[in-house]
Amino acid sequence: MDLRTYLKTTSTTQAAFAEKLHVSQGTVAHWLCNRVRVPAERLLDIEQATDGQVTAQEMRQDLAPLFCPRAPGGAPLPPLGCLPGT
């Protein structure tokens, strides 16, 4: 699910979500309007704040190799944050 859908379905305001992440409401608005990409260093914070409903992979597909690296020999490794207990 994307961030806009998450906020709507959970009735979370941009301001409340921004407070969780210690950013401004304007920053969240820019992410939602695609004016500014979500910085890589915020991706896992958002994933945690949404209980995994909004994933880093969905927010930044251009960074997919970071989320699904390849093991030696080319086999994909499990995505970060998707292992049991993480």
Phi and psi restraints in degrees (range 20) as a CNS / XPLOR table:
assign (resid 1 and name C) (resid 2 and name N)
       (resid 2 and name CA) (resid 2 and name C) 1.0 -85.5 20.0 2
assign (resid 2 and name N) (resid 2 and name CA)
       (resid 2 and name C) (resid 3 and name N) 1.0 168.4 20.0 2
assign (resid 2 and name C) (resid 3 and name N)
       (resid 3 and name CA) (resid 3 and name C) 1.0 -64.0 20.0 2
assign (resid 3 and name N) (resid 3 and name CA)
       (resid 3 and name C) (resid 4 and name N) 1.0 -40.6 20.0 2
assign (resid 3 and name C) (resid 4 and name N)
       (resid 4 and name CA) (resid 4 and name C) 1.0 -59.9 20.0 2
assign (resid 4 and name N) (resid 4 and name CA)
       (resid 4 and name C) (resid 5 and name N) 1.0 -45.1 20.0 2
assign (resid 4 and name C) (resid 5 and name N)
       (resid 5 and name CA) (resid 5 and name C) 1.0 -64.1 20.0 2
assign (resid 5 and name N) (resid 5 and name CA)
       (resid 5 and name C) (resid 6 and name N) 1.0 -41.1 20.0 2
assign (resid 5 and name C) (resid 6 and name N)
       (resid 6 and name CA) (resid 6 and name C) 1.0 -58.9 20.0 2
assign (resid 6 and name N) (resid 6 and name CA)
       (resid 6 and name C) (resid 7 and name N) 1.0 -49.4 20.0 2
assign (resid 6 and name C) (resid 7 and name N)
       (resid 7 and name CA) (resid 7 and name C) 1.0 -61.6 20.0 2
assign (resid 7 and name N) (resid 7 and name CA)
       (resid 7 and name C) (resid 8 and name N) 1.0 -40.6 20.0 2
assign (resid 7 and name C) (resid 8 and name N)
       (resid 8 and name CA) (resid 8 and name C) 1.0 -67.9 20.0 2
assign (resid 8 and name N) (resid 8 and name CA)
       (resid 8 and name C) (resid 9 and name N) 1.0 -48.1 20.0 2
assign (resid 8 and name C) (resid 9 and name N)
       (resid 9 and name CA) (resid 9 and name C) 1.0 -70.1 20.0 2
assign (resid 9 and name N) (resid 9 and name CA)
       (resid 9 and name C) (resid 10 and name N) 1.0 -24.6 20.0 2
assign (resid 9 and name C) (resid 10 and name N)
       (resid 10 and name CA) (resid 10 and name C) 1.0 -99.1 20.0 2
assign (resid 10 and name N) (resid 10 and name CA)
       (resid 10 and name C) (resid 11 and name N) 1.0 2.7 20.0 2
assign (resid 10 and name C) (resid 11 and name N)
       (resid 11 and name CA) (resid 11 and name C) 1.0 53.7 20.0 2
assign (resid 11 and name N) (resid 11 and name CA)
       (resid 11 and name C) (resid 12 and name N) 1.0 40.1 20.0 2
assign (resid 11 and name C) (resid 12 and name N)
       (resid 12 and name CA) (resid 12 and name C) 1.0 -97.9 20.0 2
assign (resid 12 and name N) (resid 12 and name CA)
       (resid 12 and name C) (resid 13 and name N) 1.0 128.3 20.0 2
assign (resid 12 and name C) (resid 13 and name N)
       (resid 13 and name CA) (resid 13 and name C) 1.0 -76.9 20.0 2
assign (resid 13 and name N) (resid 13 and name CA)
       (resid 13 and name C) (resid 14 and name N) 1.0 158.3 20.0 2
assign (resid 13 and name C) (resid 14 and name N)
       (resid 14 and name CA) (resid 14 and name C) 1.0 -58.3 20.0 2
assign (resid 14 and name N) (resid 14 and name CA)
       (resid 14 and name C) (resid 15 and name N) 1.0 -40.8 20.0 2
assign (resid 14 and name C) (resid 15 and name N)
       (resid 15 and name CA) (resid 15 and name C) 1.0 -63.8 20.0 2
assign (resid 15 and name N) (resid 15 and name CA)
       (resid 15 and name C) (resid 16 and name N) 1.0 -42.9 20.0 2
assign (resid 15 and name C) (resid 16 and name N)
       (resid 16 and name CA) (resid 16 and name C) 1.0 -66.2 20.0 2
assign (resid 16 and name N) (resid 16 and name CA)
       (resid 16 and name C) (resid 17 and name N) 1.0 -40.9 20.0 2
assign (resid 16 and name C) (resid 17 and name N)
       (resid 17 and name CA) (resid 17 and name C) 1.0 -66.6 20.0 2
assign (resid 17 and name N) (resid 17 and name CA)
       (resid 17 and name C) (resid 18 and name N) 1.0 -41.3 20.0 2
assign (resid 17 and name C) (resid 18 and name N)
       (resid 18 and name CA) (resid 18 and name C) 1.0 -59.6 20.0 2
assign (resid 18 and name N) (resid 18 and name CA)
       (resid 18 and name C) (resid 19 and name N) 1.0 -40.5 20.0 2
assign (resid 18 and name C) (resid 19 and name N)
       (resid 19 and name CA) (resid 19 and name C) 1.0 -61.6 20.0 2
assign (resid 19 and name N) (resid 19 and name CA)
       (resid 19 and name C) (resid 20 and name N) 1.0 -40.6 20.0 2
assign (resid 19 and name C) (resid 20 and name N)
       (resid 20 and name CA) (resid 20 and name C) 1.0 -58.5 20.0 2
assign (resid 20 and name N) (resid 20 and name CA)
       (resid 20 and name C) (resid 21 and name N) 1.0 -35.4 20.0 2
assign (resid 20 and name C) (resid 21 and name N)
       (resid 21 and name CA) (resid 21 and name C) 1.0 -96.7 20.0 2
assign (resid 21 and name N) (resid 21 and name CA)
       (resid 21 and name C) (resid 22 and name N) 1.0 -1.3 20.0 2
assign (resid 21 and name C) (resid 22 and name N)
       (resid 22 and name CA) (resid 22 and name C) 1.0 60.2 20.0 2
assign (resid 22 and name N) (resid 22 and name CA)
       (resid 22 and name C) (resid 23 and name N) 1.0 43.4 20.0 2
assign (resid 22 and name C) (resid 23 and name N)
       (resid 23 and name CA) (resid 23 and name C) 1.0 -127.9 20.0 2
assign (resid 23 and name N) (resid 23 and name CA)
       (resid 23 and name C) (resid 24 and name N) 1.0 172.2 20.0 2
assign (resid 23 and name C) (resid 24 and name N)
       (resid 24 and name CA) (resid 24 and name C) 1.0 -81.8 20.0 2
assign (resid 24 and name N) (resid 24 and name CA)
       (resid 24 and name C) (resid 25 and name N) 1.0 159.4 20.0 2
assign (resid 24 and name C) (resid 25 and name N)
       (resid 25 and name CA) (resid 25 and name C) 1.0 -61.3 20.0 2
assign (resid 25 and name N) (resid 25 and name CA)
       (resid 25 and name C) (resid 26 and name N) 1.0 -36.2 20.0 2
assign (resid 25 and name C) (resid 26 and name N)
       (resid 26 and name CA) (resid 26 and name C) 1.0 -61.3 20.0 2
assign (resid 26 and name N) (resid 26 and name CA)
       (resid 26 and name C) (resid 27 and name N) 1.0 -36.2 20.0 2
assign (resid 26 and name C) (resid 27 and name N)
       (resid 27 and name CA) (resid 27 and name C) 1.0 -62.6 20.0 2
assign (resid 27 and name N) (resid 27 and name CA)
       (resid 27 and name C) (resid 28 and name N) 1.0 -46.6 20.0 2
assign (resid 27 and name C) (resid 28 and name N)
       (resid 28 and name CA) (resid 28 and name C) 1.0 -61.6 20.0 2
assign (resid 28 and name N) (resid 28 and name CA)
       (resid 28 and name C) (resid 29 and name N) 1.0 -42.5 20.0 2
assign (resid 28 and name C) (resid 29 and name N)
       (resid 29 and name CA) (resid 29 and name C) 1.0 -59.7 20.0 2
assign (resid 29 and name N) (resid 29 and name CA)
       (resid 29 and name C) (resid 30 and name N) 1.0 -41.6 20.0 2
assign (resid 29 and name C) (resid 30 and name N)
       (resid 30 and name CA) (resid 30 and name C) 1.0 -64.1 20.0 2
assign (resid 30 and name N) (resid 30 and name CA)
       (resid 30 and name C) (resid 31 and name N) 1.0 -38.8 20.0 2
assign (resid 30 and name C) (resid 31 and name N)
       (resid 31 and name CA) (resid 31 and name C) 1.0 -63.1 20.0 2
assign (resid 31 and name N) (resid 31 and name CA)
       (resid 31 and name C) (resid 32 and name N) 1.0 -43.0 20.0 2
assign (resid 31 and name C) (resid 32 and name N)
       (resid 32 and name CA) (resid 32 and name C) 1.0 -66.8 20.0 2
assign (resid 32 and name N) (resid 32 and name CA)
       (resid 32 and name C) (resid 33 and name N) 1.0 -33.5 20.0 2
assign (resid 32 and name C) (resid 33 and name N)
       (resid 33 and name CA) (resid 33 and name C) 1.0 -90.3 20.0 2
assign (resid 33 and name N) (resid 33 and name CA)
       (resid 33 and name C) (resid 34 and name N) 1.0 2.6 20.0 2
assign (resid 33 and name C) (resid 34 and name N)
       (resid 34 and name CA) (resid 34 and name C) 1.0 60.0 20.0 2
assign (resid 34 and name N) (resid 34 and name CA)
       (resid 34 and name C) (resid 35 and name N) 1.0 26.2 20.0 2
assign (resid 34 and name C) (resid 35 and name N)
       (resid 35 and name CA) (resid 35 and name C) 1.0 -73.3 20.0 2
assign (resid 35 and name N) (resid 35 and name CA)
       (resid 35 and name C) (resid 36 and name N) 1.0 -34.5 20.0 2
assign (resid 35 and name C) (resid 36 and name N)
       (resid 36 and name CA) (resid 36 and name C) 1.0 -134.4 20.0 2
assign (resid 36 and name N) (resid 36 and name CA)
       (resid 36 and name C) (resid 37 and name N) 1.0 133.7 20.0 2
assign (resid 36 and name C) (resid 37 and name N)
       (resid 37 and name CA) (resid 37 and name C) 1.0 -70.5 20.0 2
assign (resid 37 and name N) (resid 37 and name CA)
       (resid 37 and name C) (resid 38 and name N) 1.0 148.5 20.0 2
assign (resid 37 and name C) (resid 38 and name N)
       (resid 38 and name CA) (resid 38 and name C) 1.0 -65.8 20.0 2
assign (resid 38 and name N) (resid 38 and name CA)
       (resid 38 and name C) (resid 39 and name N) 1.0 124.4 20.0 2
assign (resid 38 and name C) (resid 39 and name N)
       (resid 39 and name CA) (resid 39 and name C) 1.0 -62.3 20.0 2
assign (resid 39 and name N) (resid 39 and name CA)
       (resid 39 and name C) (resid 40 and name N) 1.0 144.1 20.0 2
assign (resid 39 and name C) (resid 40 and name N)
       (resid 40 and name CA) (resid 40 and name C) 1.0 -53.7 20.0 2
assign (resid 40 and name N) (resid 40 and name CA)
       (resid 40 and name C) (resid 41 and name N) 1.0 -36.8 20.0 2
assign (resid 40 and name C) (resid 41 and name N)
       (resid 41 and name CA) (resid 41 and name C) 1.0 -71.0 20.0 2
assign (resid 41 and name N) (resid 41 and name CA)
       (resid 41 and name C) (resid 42 and name N) 1.0 -10.8 20.0 2
assign (resid 41 and name C) (resid 42 and name N)
       (resid 42 and name CA) (resid 42 and name C) 1.0 -98.3 20.0 2
assign (resid 42 and name N) (resid 42 and name CA)
       (resid 42 and name C) (resid 43 and name N) 1.0 -12.8 20.0 2
assign (resid 42 and name C) (resid 43 and name N)
       (resid 43 and name CA) (resid 43 and name C) 1.0 -58.7 20.0 2
assign (resid 43 and name N) (resid 43 and name CA)
       (resid 43 and name C) (resid 44 and name N) 1.0 -49.0 20.0 2
assign (resid 43 and name C) (resid 44 and name N)
       (resid 44 and name CA) (resid 44 and name C) 1.0 -70.4 20.0 2
assign (resid 44 and name N) (resid 44 and name CA)
       (resid 44 and name C) (resid 45 and name N) 1.0 -29.6 20.0 2
assign (resid 44 and name C) (resid 45 and name N)
       (resid 45 and name CA) (resid 45 and name C) 1.0 -62.7 20.0 2
assign (resid 45 and name N) (resid 45 and name CA)
       (resid 45 and name C) (resid 46 and name N) 1.0 -42.7 20.0 2
assign (resid 45 and name C) (resid 46 and name N)
       (resid 46 and name CA) (resid 46 and name C) 1.0 -67.4 20.0 2
assign (resid 46 and name N) (resid 46 and name CA)
       (resid 46 and name C) (resid 47 and name N) 1.0 -42.4 20.0 2
assign (resid 46 and name C) (resid 47 and name N)
       (resid 47 and name CA) (resid 47 and name C) 1.0 -59.8 20.0 2
assign (resid 47 and name N) (resid 47 and name CA)
       (resid 47 and name C) (resid 48 and name N) 1.0 -41.8 20.0 2
assign (resid 47 and name C) (resid 48 and name N)
       (resid 48 and name CA) (resid 48 and name C) 1.0 -69.7 20.0 2
assign (resid 48 and name N) (resid 48 and name CA)
       (resid 48 and name C) (resid 49 and name N) 1.0 -41.9 20.0 2
assign (resid 48 and name C) (resid 49 and name N)
       (resid 49 and name CA) (resid 49 and name C) 1.0 -64.8 20.0 2
assign (resid 49 and name N) (resid 49 and name CA)
       (resid 49 and name C) (resid 50 and name N) 1.0 -24.2 20.0 2
assign (resid 49 and name C) (resid 50 and name N)
       (resid 50 and name CA) (resid 50 and name C) 1.0 -102.9 20.0 2
assign (resid 50 and name N) (resid 50 and name CA)
       (resid 50 and name C) (resid 51 and name N) 1.0 13.6 20.0 2
assign (resid 50 and name C) (resid 51 and name N)
       (resid 51 and name CA) (resid 51 and name C) 1.0 53.1 20.0 2
assign (resid 51 and name N) (resid 51 and name CA)
       (resid 51 and name C) (resid 52 and name N) 1.0 36.9 20.0 2
assign (resid 51 and name C) (resid 52 and name N)
       (resid 52 and name CA) (resid 52 and name C) 1.0 79.9 20.0 2
assign (resid 52 and name N) (resid 52 and name CA)
       (resid 52 and name C) (resid 53 and name N) 1.0 2.7 20.0 2
assign (resid 52 and name C) (resid 53 and name N)
       (resid 53 and name CA) (resid 53 and name C) 1.0 -72.9 20.0 2
assign (resid 53 and name N) (resid 53 and name CA)
       (resid 53 and name C) (resid 54 and name N) 1.0 -27.1 20.0 2
assign (resid 53 and name C) (resid 54 and name N)
       (resid 54 and name CA) (resid 54 and name C) 1.0 -115.5 20.0 2
assign (resid 54 and name N) (resid 54 and name CA)
       (resid 54 and name C) (resid 55 and name N) 1.0 117.4 20.0 2
assign (resid 54 and name C) (resid 55 and name N)
       (resid 55 and name CA) (resid 55 and name C) 1.0 -99.7 20.0 2
assign (resid 55 and name N) (resid 55 and name CA)
       (resid 55 and name C) (resid 56 and name N) 1.0 156.1 20.0 2
assign (resid 55 and name C) (resid 56 and name N)
       (resid 56 and name CA) (resid 56 and name C) 1.0 -58.8 20.0 2
assign (resid 56 and name N) (resid 56 and name CA)
       (resid 56 and name C) (resid 57 and name N) 1.0 -39.9 20.0 2
assign (resid 56 and name C) (resid 57 and name N)
       (resid 57 and name CA) (resid 57 and name C) 1.0 -61.2 20.0 2
assign (resid 57 and name N) (resid 57 and name CA)
       (resid 57 and name C) (resid 58 and name N) 1.0 -39.8 20.0 2
assign (resid 57 and name C) (resid 58 and name N)
       (resid 58 and name CA) (resid 58 and name C) 1.0 -68.3 20.0 2
assign (resid 58 and name N) (resid 58 and name CA)
       (resid 58 and name C) (resid 59 and name N) 1.0 -36.8 20.0 2
assign (resid 58 and name C) (resid 59 and name N)
       (resid 59 and name CA) (resid 59 and name C) 1.0 -75.3 20.0 2
assign (resid 59 and name N) (resid 59 and name CA)
       (resid 59 and name C) (resid 60 and name N) 1.0 -37.3 20.0 2
assign (resid 59 and name C) (resid 60 and name N)
       (resid 60 and name CA) (resid 60 and name C) 1.0 -135.5 20.0 2
assign (resid 60 and name N) (resid 60 and name CA)
       (resid 60 and name C) (resid 61 and name N) 1.0 76.7 20.0 2
assign (resid 60 and name C) (resid 61 and name N)
       (resid 61 and name CA) (resid 61 and name C) 1.0 -64.2 20.0 2
assign (resid 61 and name N) (resid 61 and name CA)
       (resid 61 and name C) (resid 62 and name N) 1.0 -23.2 20.0 2
assign (resid 61 and name C) (resid 62 and name N)
       (resid 62 and name CA) (resid 62 and name C) 1.0 -67.0 20.0 2
assign (resid 62 and name N) (resid 62 and name CA)
       (resid 62 and name C) (resid 63 and name N) 1.0 -16.5 20.0 2
assign (resid 62 and name C) (resid 63 and name N)
       (resid 63 and name CA) (resid 63 and name C) 1.0 -103.9 20.0 2
assign (resid 63 and name N) (resid 63 and name CA)
       (resid 63 and name C) (resid 64 and name N) 1.0 18.1 20.0 2
assign (resid 63 and name C) (resid 64 and name N)
       (resid 64 and name CA) (resid 64 and name C) 1.0 -49.2 20.0 2
assign (resid 64 and name N) (resid 64 and name CA)
       (resid 64 and name C) (resid 65 and name N) 1.0 -40.0 20.0 2
assign (resid 64 and name C) (resid 65 and name N)
       (resid 65 and name CA) (resid 65 and name C) 1.0 -59.4 20.0 2
assign (resid 65 and name N) (resid 65 and name CA)
       (resid 65 and name C) (resid 66 and name N) 1.0 -25.3 20.0 2
assign (resid 65 and name C) (resid 66 and name N)
       (resid 66 and name CA) (resid 66 and name C) 1.0 -73.1 20.0 2
assign (resid 66 and name N) (resid 66 and name CA)
       (resid 66 and name C) (resid 67 and name N) 1.0 -28.5 20.0 2
assign (resid 66 and name C) (resid 67 and name N)
       (resid 67 and name CA) (resid 67 and name C) 1.0 -93.6 20.0 2
assign (resid 67 and name N) (resid 67 and name CA)
       (resid 67 and name C) (resid 68 and name N) 1.0 -22.3 20.0 2
assign (resid 67 and name C) (resid 68 and name N)
       (resid 68 and name CA) (resid 68 and name C) 1.0 -137.0 20.0 2
assign (resid 68 and name N) (resid 68 and name CA)
       (resid 68 and name C) (resid 69 and name N) 1.0 66.5 20.0 2
assign (resid 68 and name C) (resid 69 and name N)
       (resid 69 and name CA) (resid 69 and name C) 1.0 -67.2 20.0 2
assign (resid 69 and name N) (resid 69 and name CA)
       (resid 69 and name C) (resid 70 and name N) 1.0 163.8 20.0 2
assign (resid 69 and name C) (resid 70 and name N)
       (resid 70 and name CA) (resid 70 and name C) 1.0 -103.0 20.0 2
assign (resid 70 and name N) (resid 70 and name CA)
       (resid 70 and name C) (resid 71 and name N) 1.0 138.7 20.0 2
assign (resid 70 and name C) (resid 71 and name N)
       (resid 71 and name CA) (resid 71 and name C) 1.0 -77.0 20.0 2
assign (resid 71 and name N) (resid 71 and name CA)
       (resid 71 and name C) (resid 72 and name N) 1.0 162.7 20.0 2
assign (resid 71 and name C) (resid 72 and name N)
       (resid 72 and name CA) (resid 72 and name C) 1.0 -54.2 20.0 2
assign (resid 72 and name N) (resid 72 and name CA)
       (resid 72 and name C) (resid 73 and name N) 1.0 132.5 20.0 2
assign (resid 72 and name C) (resid 73 and name N)
       (resid 73 and name CA) (resid 73 and name C) 1.0 98.4 20.0 2
assign (resid 73 and name N) (resid 73 and name CA)
       (resid 73 and name C) (resid 74 and name N) 1.0 -8.5 20.0 2
assign (resid 73 and name C) (resid 74 and name N)
       (resid 74 and name CA) (resid 74 and name C) 1.0 96.9 20.0 2
assign (resid 74 and name N) (resid 74 and name CA)
       (resid 74 and name C) (resid 75 and name N) 1.0 -6.3 20.0 2
assign (resid 74 and name C) (resid 75 and name N)
       (resid 75 and name CA) (resid 75 and name C) 1.0 -72.7 20.0 2
assign (resid 75 and name N) (resid 75 and name CA)
       (resid 75 and name C) (resid 76 and name N) 1.0 135.1 20.0 2
assign (resid 75 and name C) (resid 76 and name N)
       (resid 76 and name CA) (resid 76 and name C) 1.0 -68.8 20.0 2
assign (resid 76 and name N) (resid 76 and name CA)
       (resid 76 and name C) (resid 77 and name N) 1.0 142.3 20.0 2
assign (resid 76 and name C) (resid 77 and name N)
       (resid 77 and name CA) (resid 77 and name C) 1.0 -90.9 20.0 2
assign (resid 77 and name N) (resid 77 and name CA)
       (resid 77 and name C) (resid 78 and name N) 1.0 159.7 20.0 2
assign (resid 77 and name C) (resid 78 and name N)
       (resid 78 and name CA) (resid 78 and name C) 1.0 -61.6 20.0 2
assign (resid 78 and name N) (resid 78 and name CA)
       (resid 78 and name C) (resid 79 and name N) 1.0 145.2 20.0 2
assign (resid 78 and name C) (resid 79 and name N)
       (resid 79 and name CA) (resid 79 and name C) 1.0 -60.4 20.0 2
assign (resid 79 and name N) (resid 79 and name CA)
       (resid 79 and name C) (resid 80 and name N) 1.0 150.0 20.0 2
assign (resid 79 and name C) (resid 80 and name N)
       (resid 80 and name CA) (resid 80 and name C) 1.0 -60.4 20.0 2
assign (resid 80 and name N) (resid 80 and name CA)
       (resid 80 and name C) (resid 81 and name N) 1.0 141.9 20.0 2
assign (resid 80 and name C) (resid 81 and name N)
       (resid 81 and name CA) (resid 81 and name C) 1.0 77.1 20.0 2
assign (resid 81 and name N) (resid 81 and name CA)
       (resid 81 and name C) (resid 82 and name N) 1.0 3.9 20.0 2
assign (resid 81 and name C) (resid 82 and name N)
       (resid 82 and name CA) (resid 82 and name C) 1.0 -110.1 20.0 2
assign (resid 82 and name N) (resid 82 and name CA)
       (resid 82 and name C) (resid 83 and name N) 1.0 1.3 20.0 2
assign (resid 82 and name C) (resid 83 and name N)
       (resid 83 and name CA) (resid 83 and name C) 1.0 -80.3 20.0 2
assign (resid 83 and name N) (resid 83 and name CA)
       (resid 83 and name C) (resid 84 and name N) 1.0 143.8 20.0 2
assign (resid 83 and name C) (resid 84 and name N)
       (resid 84 and name CA) (resid 84 and name C) 1.0 -53.9 20.0 2
assign (resid 84 and name N) (resid 84 and name CA)
       (resid 84 and name C) (resid 85 and name N) 1.0 135.0 20.0 2
assign (resid 84 and name C) (resid 85 and name N)
       (resid 85 and name CA) (resid 85 and name C) 1.0 83.9 20.0 2
assign (resid 85 and name N) (resid 85 and name CA)
       (resid 85 and name C) (resid 86 and name N) 1.0 3.4 20.0 2
